[in-house]
Amino acid sequence: MSSNRTKYGLLLGGGVLAGFLFPLLALLLLATAGLMIASGKEPQKTEEFLNGVPGGNYVLKALTQIDEFLS
């Protein structure tokens, strides 16, 4: 349990530092967070939407890898 807290804390701290140092990276992290929230609430609709967007299959693969890393 505490190893997950440590991992999430490091990710959160790294995201905050990245936001201060690299604003474009912070925007990318914010977009990724939004997509993860959307896919968590409505996975089917999010997948359908991303399949209709050019390059959406790469985004789906990236979200899957990020989700596996965080789990």
QUIURFEN-V719203 format. One record per backbone hydrogen bond with DSSP energy under -1.0 kcal/mol. CO is the residue of the C=O (numbers start at 1). NH is the residue of the N-H. If there is no record, write none. Layout:
CO,NH  CO,NH
This chain:
1,5  2,6  3,7  4,8  5,9  6,10  7,11  8,12  9,13  10,14  11,15  12,16  13,17  14,18  15,19  16,20  17,21  18,22  22,26  23,27  24,28  25,29  26,30  27,31  28,32  29,33  30,34  31,35  32,36  33,37  34,38  35,39  36,40  37,41  38,42  42,46  43,47  44,48  45,49  46,50  47,51  48,52  53,56  55,59  56,60  57,61  58,62  59,63  60,64  61,65  62,66  63,67  64,68  65,69  66,70  67,71
